[in-house]
Amino acid sequence: MAKLALLSVSDKRGLVDFARALVQSHGFTLLSTGGTAKLLAEAGLPVTEVGTHTGFPEIMEGRVKTLHPKIHGGLLCRRDKADHLAQAQKNGIELIDLVVVNLYPFEQTVAKPHVEFEEAIENIDIGGPSMLRSAAKNHESVSVVCDPDDYSTVLAALTKPAELQILRRKLALKVFQRTGAYDTAIARYLEGQQSEPDLEAMSGFPSSYSLTLKKAQSLRYGENPHQKAALYGTFHDHFQQLQGKELSYNNILDITAATYLIGEFERPTVAILKHTNPCGVGSADTLIGAWEKAYATDRQAPFGGIIIVNQTLGQDLAEQIKEIFTEVIIAPRFSDEALAIFSKKKNLRLMIAKDGIGADALQEVRSVVGGVLVQDRDRTLGNVKEFKVVTKRQPTQEEWDAMLFGWKVGKHVKSNSIVYCHGEQTLGVGAGQMARVDSSRIAVWKAGEAKLDLKGSVVASEALFPFPDGLLAAADAGATAAIQPGGAIRDEEVIKAADERGMTMVFTGIRHFRH
């Protein structure tokens, strides 16, 4: 009995060569549909239309063509069951041994600007997923291919039964991953098209949550060498690595944090991060000036850290950075001279932000026991026009500018956070302490280590001061202004403490917890 291969694809890459090998080297007879059949026939390959095979014509503008017992019986028939084989013979069903199907391009269709609803619906594939699922269910006997990249692997295995059996299971898994992602894409599109809006869906948080991402990279390990890890999604669509070692799990986390931070600034800015926390940030008229401010904040923590800039990184800055051991440097562009300097440090990872600095993401997903937490990314600084001066003394313009700079930085520091600034420069950063006053003390200590004077500085706190102690610690260190969300039970005590020290304080009305 002839071996049947059913081919029906939207993505026709490599199909003719694959089909030719099936016929000439492996003795397959080809079944096909529509445009795929036409392509094979034009290539001089013998091919039978599915309608001829089933004895039933393609109808309803192609909506019904492969949904037929002679197709699905040929796919689902178990070769190890005599009654299955007898029923197939009785009903004139020929067994199909290989299926090659990829689906209508639904995801690409709905990604087009202003796509019409009808066009989207017509690009929902029905027969394709049905054939794939039938073949994948019966993968003990049927080889199923949904990705043109697998053609060469399949051809190599066809003459090796043991290898083919192992490969079939892998291909079946790939099918269900693909059809699952396809159904998820359709569901998400339809959620957004409801004429009577589902409030949960409109908020971006539907009643069920599905996430299907393609594996982008196997990682050597996770946060620590004993943890396995991998990267999924389109991270590499946003960044291009020019040189250096393979990115690690921690590198990818740091790059993400650095990109979100630098996106807050328009003027030439340099940020240095360690373990996703900024340890120095500076803005100036030039990048070299910004670097001098950022590096002055902490000359110890940047060892093994991440440096990100928001303009072309040139020779002058490269000469400064080359003296420091750095894991990753990120820029929208590097000058040829800078690349030549960094090329001598073979392990240094240089990353170009392809879409410019300030990559965006609408939601963040974090794993928890038994599920995931999903939230909108914190993309706002609040409405500056609604910030309130709550003390007797009004801020000077210099204090306002420094507070807004510190507010931008503090948003990206792990809670509890305190950031001391002067002008467009961080002077001390305290991150991740259980008590806010301890974060303030650490920031003061770091400024002292860097020999930076906090007299006349401003302090930014990403969340409220629950007691006056944190504010008093800032005043004792020399700060003259503070910016914080406000909203504590003891706000009046904190305001009173500021007034008694002659400080000015601004309430933003919005907090930036970062756990």
N, C-alpha and C positions, 0 to 999 in steps of 0.2 A: 504494500500500500504506500502511495506517495506521501511524503512528509509535507504538510501544509504550513506555510508561514503567512500570517495575516498582517499587512502593513497599511497603516492609515495615520498619517502624521501631518502636523502643521509646520513643524520645524524640519525642513528637508535637508539639513546639512548632512553630507556623507551618505545619504540614503541609497543613491544609485549604486555606489561602489559596494555598499553592504549587501544590497539585494543581489547584485551580480555574483558576489562570492557565495551567497546562499544557494543560488541556482547552479553555478558552475562547479563549485568545490564541495557542496554538501547535499546536492540533490533535492532541494526544496522546490515545491510548486508554490507560486505566489498568488495570494488573494489580496485585493486592494479595493479602495474606494476613490471616487471623485478625482481630485487633483493629484493625489498620490498615484493612482492607477495610470493617469495620463502621463505623468512624468516617467514612470517605469516603462510604459509602452514606447514613448518617444526615445528612450535610451536603448530600445531594441530588445527589451526583456519580455519573455512570455508572462502575461499576467491575466488573471481572471477577475472580472468585476464581481463584487460581493452579491449584487442583484442577480447575476447569472448563476452564481453558486447556490443562493438560497431559493431561487425561483420566485422571488418577490421583489418588485421594483422599489427603488429609492423614492420616497414620497414626502410630501409636506416640506418642500424646499430643503430636503436633506436632513430634516429633523429625525426621520425614521429611515434607517438604512442597515444598521448592524444589530438592531434590537430584534433578533430572530432566533428561534430554537436551534437552527442549523449553525449559528455562530456560537451561541452561549452553551449549547449542548456539546459542541466540538471542543470548547474550552474547559468545561466543568466535568466532563466524563472522566471518572476514575478508571485508570487502566488496570487496576488491581481488583476490580469488582466485575464479575462475570455478568451480573444483571445490568450494570451500566452499559457494558459493551454490547449486550444483546439488544437493549433498548435503542442504542445508537444505530445499530445495524438495521433494526426494524423500521426506524424512522428516517433512514437515509442520511444519517448525520456522520460526516467525515470528521475525524479527529484533527484538531489543530495543535501543532507542536510548538509553534513560536509566534509570539505576538509582538509587534513593534508599533506602539502608539504614543504620541505625545499630544497634548491637549490644546484646544482653542486658546489663543493668547488672552485670556480674560484679564489677568493682572496688568498686562501692557495696555489693553484697551481702556480700562477704567483709570489708568494713570494719565491718559491724554487729557489736555485741558478741554473743558466744556464738552466732554463726551455725552452723547444723548443716551437716555435710559434704555431705549429700544436697542441701540447698538450693543450696549453692555449685556442686555439679556440674551441677545442672539449669539454672544460669545461665551455663553455658558455651555460647556460641552456635556452632553449626556451619554452618548454612545461610547465615547473614549474612556471615561472613568469606569463605565460598566464593563467594557472589555478588559481593561487593566485589572480591575478587581476580580473578575472571574478567573483570569489567567493566574493572577497572584495567589488566589485561594488554592488553585490546583497546581502550585509550583513544583510539586513532586514530579509532575509529568510535562509541564509546560514552561518554556522559557519566556519571560516577559521583559521587554525593554522599553523604558519610558524616557531614556536619556541618550541622545546620539553619542555622547562621550563613551558609552559602554559598548559600542559596536565592535571595536577591535578585541575587547576582552571576551565578548560572546563568541566571536569567530574562532578565537584561539582555544576556547573550551569545548567547542562542538564535537571535537574528535577525542575528547578525554572525559568519558562518562563520570568518573569520580569527581573531577574538578567541576564539571558542569552541574552536578547535583548540589555542590556547595555554593556555586555561583547563583543557582536559581533561587536559593533562599535569600541571599543578599539582594538580588534583584526584586524579589517580592517585597522585602522590607522597604526598598526604595520606592516602590509603587505606592504603598500605603502612606508613606511620608509625603509623597507628591500629591496624592489625591486628598489627603488631610489638609495640606496647605492650600490646595485649590479651593476646597469647600470653605475654609476659613476666610479666604479672600472674598468669596462671593457673599458670605454672611456679613462681613464687615461693610461691604459696599451697600448691601440692602439695608443694613441698620441705618446708614447715613441717608437713605432715600425714602424713609417713611413719610408718607403724607400727613399722618397724625403722629407727631414726634413722640418716640419713647424717651422719656426724660432721662432714664439711665443711659441709653445709647447716645443721646444728644450731649450728655456730660462727658462722653468719652469713656464711660465705665458701664458697659452693657452687663446684662444679667449673667452671662457666661463669658469667660476670658480665655482666648486661645492665642498662642504665640508659636509660630513656626518659622525658624530661622535656619538657613543653610550653614553648615560648618565651614568656617573661613580658615581656620588654622588650628592644628594641634599644638599645644604649648608644652614646653619641657616639663613644667610643673606649675602649681598654683602659687599661692602666697608663700608657701614653704615647700622644700623639696619632696616632702612625703605626701603632698597633695597633688592629685592628677587634675588637669585642667584643659580646656579648649576654648577657643573664641568662635562665636556664632554671629552671623549678621553681616553688615556692610561696612564695618569699621574701615577696611582697607579702601573703600570707595572714597573716603574723606581724607586719607593721608597717603603720601608716597614716601617710602623709606629709601633714602639715597645711599646710605652706607651703614655699617655697624652690625653688631650681633643681632640675632633674631629677637624680636620683642618678647618680653616676658609678661606674665599675668600682671605683675605690679607696674611694669612700664605702661601697659595699656590703661590701667586705672589712673595713673599719674597724668598721662597724656590727655585723658578725658577731662580730669579736674582742671588741668592747666588751660585747656582750650576754652572751657566755660568761663574761667576767671578772666582771661585776657580779653574775652568778648565784651566785657563791661567798659573797656577803655577805647577812646578814639585817638587821643594824643599818643605820640611815640611812647611805648610802655614796655618794660621788661618785668617779668615775674619769675621768681625762683621758688620751686616747690619741693617738698619732701614728704613722702607718705600722704600725698594729696593735699597737704596743708601748705599755704604760701608762707615762706619764711622771709621773703623780701620782695617788695613791689615798688617800682618807681616809674614816674612819668616825667617827661621833660621835652624840650624842643627837639632833641636828637636822641637816638637810641643809646649812644655812648653816655650821654648825660643821664638817661633813665637807668642804665646799667650801674653807674656809679652809685646812684641812690639805692637801688635794690640790693646790691651786694654789700653796701655799707651796713644794712640792717643786721646782717648775720653772716659773718665770714666763715663760720664753722659748719652750720647746718647744710649749706649747699653741697658739701662733699657727697658725691654719689646721687645728686638730685636731678631735677628737671628744670631746664631753662626754656622759656617761651617768650617770643617777641612778636609784635604786631606789624612790623615793617621789614623790608629787606635787610637781612643780616649781612653787614659788610665787613671789610678787612679790619677796620679799627676795633670793632667789637670782638671779632674772632680772635684777634691778638690778645685781648683781655681774657676771654673765656678759656683759651687753650691751656692756660696755666692751672686750671681747676679740673679735678676729676669729676666729670659729668656723665650721667647715664644717657640722657636724651636731650637734644636741642630741637625745638620746633619753631618754624618760621614760615611765613607765606612764600618767601623766596630767600635764596642764599646767593651772594655775589660769587663770581668765579674765584676771586682772591680768597674769600672765606672758605670755599670748598677746598681749595688747595691747602690751606692751613689745617683744616680739620681732617683731611685725608691721611695725615700722618698719625692720627689716632684711630687705628683700625676698628676698635671695638665701639667707638662712639656712634650712637645711633642719631642720624640726622633725618628729620621728618619734615616734609612739606605739607602744610595744610592746603589741600587742593582747592577747596571752596573759599579760601580766605580764612581769617581767624574769627573764631566765635561760632563754632558748629552748634547746631540747635538740636534739641530733642524735646518732643512734647511731653513724654511721660518717662518715668523711671520705674523699674521693676526690681524688687528685692525679694529674695527667698526668705521664708519664715517656716516654722514648723507646720507641715501640712498644707503649704500653699505659697502664695506670693502676695506681696503688697504692691499696689500700683498707685502712683500719684503723679500729678502734673509736676513738671520740673519747675523749680523756683526761678522764674525768669524776670521778676519785677523787683525794682528797688523801692517801690512805693511811689506815691505822688508827692514830689518834692514841694509842690505848691501847698500841700496839706500838712506838711511838717510844722510842728508848733514849738515856738520858744516858750518854755514853761518857767523860766527863771526871771528875776528882775532885770538882769543884764542881758542885752541883746548881743548876739555874736558879731564880731567884726567880719568883713568880707573874707579876710585871710582865714579866720576860724571856720566860716561857712565852707570855703573851698576844701580845707583840710578834712572837715567832718564828712563831707560827701565822698571824698577820696577814701577815707577810712571805712565808710559805710559800704562802699563797693567791695573792698578787700574783705572786710569782716564777714560778709555774706558767704564767703567761700572757705572760712576757717571752721574747723570742727568745734561744736559746742562743748562746754561753755567757752566762748572766745572773747578776747579783749585785744584790740589793735590800737597802738599809739602811732600817731602820724604828725608830721609837720609838713605843710605844703603838699606836694605830690610825692611824698616819701613815707614808707613805713619806718618806724623807729624801734618798735618792739612788738612781737606777736606772741600772745599766750593762747594755747589751743587745748581743747579737749579735757579740761579739768572738771572735777565733780563740783567744786565751789567756784563761783565766778571771781571771788576775791583772790583765789589762788592763781587763776589765769592772769589777773592783773599783776600779781607779784612776779610771776614768771616773765611777763612782758617787760616789766621794769628791770628785772635782772638781766634779760637778754640785751636790753638797750645799754645797760651798764657795761656788759661784756664787750659790746661794740663801741664803747666810749662815745655814745650818742647822748646829747643833753635833752632831757624831756621837758625842760623849762619852756613854757609857752606852747606845749604840744596839745593835741586834742586826743580824746579817747573814744573809740567806737565799740559798742557792745551789741552783738547780734540779737540778744534778747534782753529783757528787762533786768534792772538792778533790783533784786528782791529786798535788799537792805542797803543802808547808806554805806556799808563798809567798803564795797567795791569802788564807789565813787570817791570816798575819802582816800583810799589807797592811790587813786589816780591823782587827786589833788596834792597829796603828799609828794608824789613823784614829779610834780610840776605842771600837770595838765591844767589848762584854763577853760576847756570846753569839753562837753560830752554829748554824744548822740546815741540814743537808745530807743527801743520801741515804746517804753512806758507801759502802764497798765498793771503795775504791782499794787498790792494792798497798801504798801507803805510808800507809795509814790510821794505823798506830801512830805514824809520824812526825808526822802532822797532829795527832793527839790529844796527843802529847807537847808540841808547840808550843803548843797551847791551854792545857795545864796550866801550862807555864812562864810564860804570860802571865796566868794566873789567870782564863782564860775558861771558860765552860761551853759544851758542844757537844752537840747532839742529832743522832742518826742516825735517819732516817725509814725507811730500807730501800726507798724507792721514788723513782724519778727522774722528771723531767718535761722531757725533751728537747723542744725546739720549734724545728724547722728552717723 
